[in-house]
Each structure stands twice: as C-alpha cells, then as structure tokens.
Amino acid sequence: MLLEIINPEETLYSGEVKSIQFPGQEGSFGVLENHAPMIAALQSGEVEFVTSDGKNEKIGVKGGVVEILKNKVLVLAE
C-alpha cells in the first residue's frame, strides 16, 4: 500500500509499505493492506511503518489526520 506523510512545508515520506502503526487520539492502531476506509485524528507521537523491503522506520508527528482509502494512506501531519 502507498503511504504519504506530508506537512505544510514538505513531504516527509512517500512510498510502498507493508504495515503502519499510528498514535491515534483514541489509542494506537495499525493498518495493513486492504484496510477498511477510514479517517482518524492523530495525537503527538511516532508513525511507525515497515517499508516494502522490510525496513522499520519512524517519523514523529505533533498531531494531524490520517485518511485510508483503497490501499492509499495519506497523513496530514502537524
């Protein structure tokens, strides 16, 4: 699935991933391929993901919103 993490200044990440873990306002949650469509608010923390080649990556966010739709995950980060 495609993950894009952007903030007002730049694109922080764009690429294919196997799984993602988010710091949601209602608690941490994970996303795998073919996840149901959803929109969720994020709290301050780290977005953790596994790239298509198996590397574990982390990107810090101060909050924001995530949209999941048709194997595309868009994070609008603060």
N, C-alpha and C positions, 0 to 999 in steps of 0.2 A: 504494500500500500504506500501511497505517497504522503509524506509528512512535510508540511511547510510551517516554519515558525518565523513570524515576522513581527517587528515592532515599528513604530513610526519612522525610525531612521534607516533601518536596513533589514535584509533577510538574514536571520540568524542560522537557519538550516533549511535545505530543500533537498530531498532525496527519498529513495525507497527504504522502508524499514519493515522489520518483522513484527515488532511489538512496541507498545508505548505505555508508560505509566505516568499519570497526571496527578498533581496536587489539587484536587477539586475542593471547592468550598464546602461540600457536604462530605468530604473524605476522599482519600486516594482511590483512583480507579484505573483500570487497564483497558487497552484497546488492542484487539487482534484483527487480522484480515476478515472482511465481511461483517464487521460490527454493524449493529443497527444504527440508522441515522439518529443523531442527537446533537444538542447544543448544551454546553455546560460552562459555568463560571469557574475560574481558577483562582486559587489563593497564592500567596508568595511561597515559593519552593522551587523544586527542580523537576523539569520534564526529563524523564529517563527513557531511553529507547535503544533498541538493538537494530543496528543497520543491516542491510541485506547481506553483507559479508560477515556478519556475526560480531561486530564490534559494539561494546557497550558505550553509550555516550550520554552526557548530561548537559542540560542548558538551564541556567537559572532564570526564573521569571518572578516579577513582583506582583503578578496577578494577570488577569486577562480573560479571554473567552476562547473556547475550542469548538469547532464545528466538524462533525464527522458525517460524510456523505459519500456513498459509492466508492469506498476504499481510498478516499482522499481526506486527509486530516489537516485542517487549517487552524493554526494557533495565532490569535491576535494578542500578542504579549505586551505588557506594560514594561 
